[in-house]
Amino acid sequence: MRGWAWPLVFLAAVAFGFGTGLRDRPAGPRCLRCGAPSDTIGRVRFLLPDGTDRVFCSIPCARAAGIPEGARVRVTDEATGQEVDADAAFFVESEAVSVAHNRTRIHAFARTTDAAAHLEEHRGRWVPNPFRR
């Protein structure tokens, strides 16, 4: 192949790669910080005073983004998948990974019994609310 053809082959391969990558990207809500799917069990949502929200895939992403003034923080209960106010949740750090892509080991639960069971099963420890101001 001639020297001028290689750049064309490279550009075609790159264009094909981007095209298939975009097509295969899963639909659904994405984390505002890292872009990962935010419909996972580690989901965190900031409810802002103006009625809008900000959604994150995990506790570390939400903490890194910072809590806006006046926002309510909601976390996902790992036992049920339902949202609960972070101030009412129980947090455990354990050997189990809750969100694979960032390897977070902090878990949120609505009931102390679920948190205690996870703690015992996965060699964990109680941790304070990571969103406490």
Backbone torsions as a table, in degrees:
resi	resn	phi	psi	omega
1	MET	NA	142.0	-179.4
2	ARG	-71.0	158.9	-177.3
3	GLY	-60.9	-30.6	-177.9
4	TRP	-78.1	-17.4	-176.4
5	ALA	-80.3	-27.6	-177.4
6	TRP	-58.7	-43.9	177.3
7	PRO	-60.2	-35.0	178.6
8	LEU	-67.1	-41.2	178.1
9	VAL	-63.8	-43.1	178.8
10	PHE	-61.0	-48.0	179.5
11	LEU	-61.3	-40.2	178.1
12	ALA	-63.9	-41.4	179.4
13	ALA	-65.5	-41.8	178.4
14	VAL	-64.2	-45.7	179.5
15	ALA	-61.2	-42.1	178.7
16	PHE	-63.6	-42.7	-179.8
17	GLY	-62.5	-44.1	178.2
18	PHE	-65.5	-39.7	-179.4
19	GLY	-63.5	-44.0	179.9
20	THR	-73.9	-33.0	178.4
21	GLY	-64.4	-41.0	179.3
22	LEU	-69.6	-35.9	-179.4
23	ARG	-68.9	-36.2	-176.7
24	ASP	-85.1	-6.1	-178.6
25	ARG	-66.7	128.1	-178.3
26	PRO	-65.7	142.7	177.7
27	ALA	-79.0	165.6	176.7
28	GLY	119.6	177.0	-177.1
29	PRO	-65.7	144.4	-179.4
30	ARG	-119.4	150.2	177.2
31	CYS	-65.1	132.3	-179.7
32	LEU	-68.9	-19.3	-177.6
33	ARG	-95.3	-50.6	-174.1
34	CYS	-109.7	-12.2	178.2
35	GLY	86.1	-1.7	178.9
36	ALA	-71.7	160.7	176.2
37	PRO	-56.0	136.2	-178.4
38	SER	-110.0	20.7	176.4
39	ASP	-101.3	27.2	-178.7
40	THR	-90.2	174.9	-179.1
41	ILE	-68.1	-18.8	179.8
42	GLY	-90.6	7.0	-174.4
43	ARG	-54.1	139.6	175.5
44	VAL	-129.5	139.8	-179.8
45	ARG	-131.2	130.9	172.6
46	PHE	-96.5	122.5	175.2
47	LEU	-95.8	113.6	-175.1
48	LEU	-87.1	154.8	-178.5
49	PRO	-58.7	-26.0	-178.7
50	ASP	-83.2	4.0	177.3
51	GLY	94.5	-7.2	177.0
52	THR	-88.7	172.7	176.9
53	ASP	-137.5	164.1	174.7
54	ARG	-127.3	128.6	-173.2
55	VAL	-114.9	137.9	-178.9
56	PHE	-130.3	156.0	-177.2
57	CYS	-79.3	-20.3	-172.4
58	SER	-160.9	168.4	177.6
59	ILE	-61.5	-45.8	179.7
60	PRO	-60.6	-40.2	178.6
61	CYS	-65.5	-42.7	180.0
62	ALA	-65.3	-41.9	179.2
63	ARG	-65.4	-40.9	-179.4
64	ALA	-65.3	-32.0	179.6
65	ALA	-72.6	-27.0	-178.7
66	GLY	87.1	143.6	-178.9
67	ILE	-88.0	120.9	178.3
68	PRO	-64.7	151.7	179.0
69	GLU	-57.0	129.1	176.8
70	GLY	80.6	1.4	-178.2
71	ALA	-78.5	144.6	169.9
72	ARG	-94.0	141.0	-178.8
73	VAL	-107.1	128.4	176.8
74	ARG	-118.8	136.1	177.0
75	VAL	-118.5	164.7	179.9
76	THR	-97.4	125.5	176.6
77	ASP	-70.1	120.1	-177.0
78	GLU	-67.4	-23.0	-179.0
79	ALA	-76.6	-34.5	-174.1
80	THR	-118.1	-20.2	-175.4
81	GLY	82.5	2.8	-179.5
82	GLN	-89.8	152.5	176.8
83	GLU	-78.7	147.7	177.4
84	VAL	-143.5	149.1	175.6
85	ASP	-61.0	135.8	-179.3
86	ALA	-60.1	-33.1	179.9
87	ASP	-67.2	-20.6	179.8
88	ALA	-101.2	-5.0	-175.4
89	ALA	-86.4	162.3	175.5
90	PHE	-113.2	133.5	-174.9
91	PHE	-116.2	138.0	-178.8
92	VAL	-131.5	138.9	170.2
93	GLU	-109.9	130.0	-175.1
94	SER	-144.3	-177.9	177.6
95	GLU	-73.9	-17.3	179.9
96	ALA	-78.1	137.9	178.1
97	VAL	-89.5	127.9	-179.5
98	SER	-91.5	-34.7	178.3
99	VAL	-128.5	111.4	-169.1
100	ALA	-62.8	-42.7	-171.5
101	HIS	-68.8	-22.6	175.9
102	ASN	-118.5	7.9	172.8
103	ARG	55.8	32.1	178.3
104	THR	-70.7	144.8	-178.3
105	ARG	-120.4	15.6	177.2
106	ILE	-97.2	131.0	-175.4
107	HIS	-123.0	144.5	180.0
108	ALA	-114.8	140.6	179.3
109	PHE	-137.8	147.2	177.7
110	ALA	-82.3	-31.5	-177.5
111	ARG	-114.0	138.4	179.9
112	THR	-62.4	-31.8	-179.9
113	THR	-66.0	-39.2	177.5
114	ASP	-67.2	-41.1	178.5
115	ALA	-63.5	-43.5	-179.6
116	ALA	-64.8	-39.1	178.3
117	ALA	-64.7	-42.4	177.6
118	HIS	-63.8	-43.9	-179.4
119	LEU	-56.5	-45.7	-178.7
120	GLU	-70.3	-42.8	-177.1
121	GLU	-69.1	-34.2	-173.3
122	HIS	-114.6	23.3	176.3
123	ARG	50.1	59.5	-176.7
124	GLY	-108.0	-173.9	177.3
125	ARG	-145.8	152.0	176.6
126	TRP	-68.7	140.4	174.2
127	VAL	-130.4	152.1	178.4
128	PRO	-69.9	161.8	177.4
129	ASN	-54.7	116.8	-178.7
130	PRO	-68.7	-9.1	-178.9
131	PHE	-107.2	6.2	179.6
132	ARG	-63.2	130.3	-177.6
133	ARG	-94.3	NA	NA
